């Protein structure tokens, strides 16, 4: 087991017992800064999410250009429960990113589902560039 995995287990243990996520976030940040490991924050949080997923707690970050309506959140919850049938609890956290234009991106413990207009436009642009390069 790596040091990062050990740290993730400690963080997950504190997270499940903590009443103040803000205080825990400050402790984690302080530790990472002190040990000069801030570059590992994203990896650490993925490890924590994976540990929680194994315990049946699925954390999803939904990133969209606008606030999601309750109907859309309900549909996303159903989608997530189909993807993770052993889930005991689904936690959907929404973040706003106006650069996305529209659609939604779901960051899940082991994968990402990108249904954003930005992503679709990028793919279209790549296909168009390939097409013009082969025709030119």
FENMO-V977883 format. One record per backbone hydrogen bond with DSSP energy under -0.5 kcal/mol. CO is the residue of the C=O (numbers start at 0). NH is the residue of the N-H. E is the energy in kcal/mol with one decimal. If there is no record, write none. Layout:
CO_NH_E ; CO_NH_E
//
This chain:
1_5_-2.2 ; 2_6_-2.7 ; 3_7_-2.5 ; 4_8_-2.0 ; 5_9_-2.0 ; 6_10_-2.8 ; 7_11_-2.7 ; 8_12_-2.2 ; 9_13_-2.3 ; 10_14_-2.8 ; 11_15_-2.3 ; 12_16_-0.8 ; 13_17_-1.9 ; 18_20_-0.5 ; 19_23_-1.8 ; 20_24_-2.6 ; 21_25_-1.9 ; 22_26_-2.0 ; 23_27_-2.6 ; 24_28_-2.6 ; 25_29_-2.7 ; 26_30_-2.5 ; 27_31_-2.7 ; 28_32_-2.5 ; 29_33_-2.9 ; 30_34_-2.5 ; 31_36_-3.3 ; 31_37_-0.6 ; 32_35_-1.2 ; 36_39_-2.4 ; 37_40_-1.6 ; 39_43_-2.9 ; 40_44_-2.6 ; 41_45_-2.0 ; 42_46_-2.2 ; 43_47_-2.4 ; 44_48_-2.5 ; 45_49_-2.2 ; 46_50_-2.4 ; 47_51_-2.5 ; 48_52_-2.3 ; 49_53_-2.1 ; 50_54_-1.2 ; 51_56_-2.9 ; 52_55_-1.6 ; 55_57_-0.7 ; 55_87_-2.5 ; 55_88_-2.4 ; 56_58_-0.6 ; 57_59_-0.5 ; 57_90_-3.4 ; 59_61_-0.7 ; 59_92_-3.1 ; 60_62_-0.7 ; 60_106_-3.0 ; 61_63_-0.5 ; 61_94_-2.8 ; 62_104_-2.4 ; 63_96_-2.7 ; 68_72_-2.3 ; 69_73_-2.5 ; 70_74_-2.0 ; 71_75_-2.5 ; 72_76_-2.4 ; 73_77_-2.0 ; 74_78_-2.3 ; 75_79_-2.7 ; 76_80_-2.4 ; 77_81_-1.9 ; 78_82_-1.9 ; 79_83_-2.5 ; 83_86_-1.9 ; 88_57_-3.0 ; 88_90_-0.5 ; 89_91_-0.6 ; 90_59_-2.9 ; 90_92_-0.6 ; 91_93_-0.5 ; 92_61_-3.0 ; 94_63_-2.3 ; 96_99_-2.1 ; 97_100_-1.1 ; 99_101_-2.5 ; 99_117_-1.2 ; 101_116_-2.3 ; 101_117_-0.5 ; 102_64_-0.7 ; 103_114_-2.5 ; 104_62_-3.0 ; 104_106_-0.6 ; 105_107_-0.8 ; 105_112_-2.5 ; 106_60_-2.2 ; 110_107_-2.7 ; 111_113_-0.6 ; 112_105_-3.1 ; 112_114_-0.7 ; 114_103_-0.5 ; 115_119_-2.0 ; 116_120_-2.8 ; 117_121_-2.1 ; 118_122_-2.3 ; 119_123_-2.4 ; 120_124_-2.5 ; 121_125_-2.1 ; 122_126_-2.4 ; 123_127_-2.7 ; 124_128_-2.4 ; 125_129_-2.4 ; 126_130_-2.6 ; 127_131_-2.3 ; 128_132_-1.9 ; 129_133_-2.0 ; 130_134_-1.5 ; 131_135_-1.0
//
